Amino acid sequence: MTKSCNSDLRSLLFSWIIIRQLPNLQRITVGKFRNRSDAEGHLQILRRMIPHARFEVVFDLPVRQYPGKNT
Protein backbone atom coordinates (compact mmCIF):
# COMPACT_ATOMS: atom_id res chain seq x y z
CA MET A 1 0.00 0.00 0.00
CA THR A 2 1.14 3.50 -0.71
CA LYS A 3 1.38 6.23 1.88
CA SER A 4 -1.70 7.90 0.37
CA CYS A 5 -3.76 4.71 0.69
CA ASN A 6 -2.65 4.28 4.29
CA SER A 7 -3.70 7.84 5.04
CA ASP A 8 -7.10 7.30 3.43
CA LEU A 9 -7.63 4.06 5.34
CA ARG A 10 -6.60 5.68 8.60
CA SER A 11 -9.05 8.54 8.10
CA LEU A 12 -11.83 6.00 7.50
CA LEU A 13 -10.95 4.00 10.61
CA PHE A 14 -10.60 7.00 12.91
CA SER A 15 -13.78 8.85 12.02
CA TRP A 16 -14.72 10.23 15.44
CA ILE A 17 -12.86 13.40 16.36
CA ILE A 18 -12.82 15.78 19.30
CA ILE A 19 -12.62 19.41 18.36
CA ARG A 20 -11.90 22.42 20.53
CA GLN A 21 -14.06 25.33 19.50
CA LEU A 22 -12.27 28.66 19.24
CA PRO A 23 -13.49 32.22 18.60
CA ASN A 24 -14.42 33.34 15.06
CA LEU A 25 -15.76 29.88 14.08
CA GLN A 26 -12.31 28.32 14.23
CA ARG A 27 -11.58 24.87 15.58
CA ILE A 28 -8.68 22.59 16.45
CA THR A 29 -8.79 18.81 16.16
CA VAL A 30 -7.70 17.46 19.53
CA GLY A 31 -7.91 13.72 18.85
CA LYS A 32 -9.16 11.05 16.46
CA PHE A 33 -10.84 7.84 17.60
CA ARG A 34 -12.17 4.61 16.11
CA ASN A 35 -15.45 4.64 18.02
CA ARG A 36 -17.66 7.19 19.70
CA SER A 37 -17.33 5.59 23.11
CA ASP A 38 -13.57 6.16 23.17
CA ALA A 39 -14.07 9.76 22.04
CA GLU A 40 -16.70 10.39 24.73
CA GLY A 41 -14.40 8.98 27.43
CA HIS A 42 -11.54 11.20 26.32
CA LEU A 43 -13.94 14.16 26.15
CA GLN A 44 -14.86 13.70 29.82
CA ILE A 45 -11.19 13.82 30.79
CA LEU A 46 -10.58 16.94 28.69
CA ARG A 47 -13.57 18.71 30.25
CA ARG A 48 -12.22 17.95 33.74
CA MET A 49 -8.71 19.10 32.88
CA ILE A 50 -9.72 22.24 30.94
CA PRO A 51 -13.20 23.21 32.21
CA HIS A 52 -13.31 26.64 30.54
CA ALA A 53 -12.72 25.27 27.01
CA ARG A 54 -15.49 24.13 24.64
CA PHE A 55 -15.05 20.64 23.19
CA GLU A 56 -17.33 18.59 20.94
CA VAL A 57 -17.32 15.04 19.58
CA VAL A 58 -17.94 15.04 15.83
CA PHE A 59 -18.21 12.34 13.18
CA ASP A 60 -15.68 13.36 10.54
CA LEU A 61 -16.83 12.08 7.17
CA PRO A 62 -13.82 12.12 4.84
CA VAL A 63 -14.15 14.08 1.60
CA ARG A 64 -13.34 11.96 -1.42
CA GLN A 65 -11.05 13.36 -4.05
CA TYR A 66 -11.83 12.33 -7.60
CA PRO A 67 -9.15 12.32 -10.29
CA GLY A 68 -9.30 15.42 -12.47
CA LYS A 69 -11.26 17.51 -9.95
CA ASN A 70 -9.63 20.38 -8.10
CA THR A 71 -12.27 20.76 -5.37
Summary of the structure (lengths in Angstrom):
residues: 71
radius of gyration: 14.7
end to end distance: 24.7
largest distance: 46.4
contacts: 146
relative contact order: 0.22
helix: 35%
strand: 30%
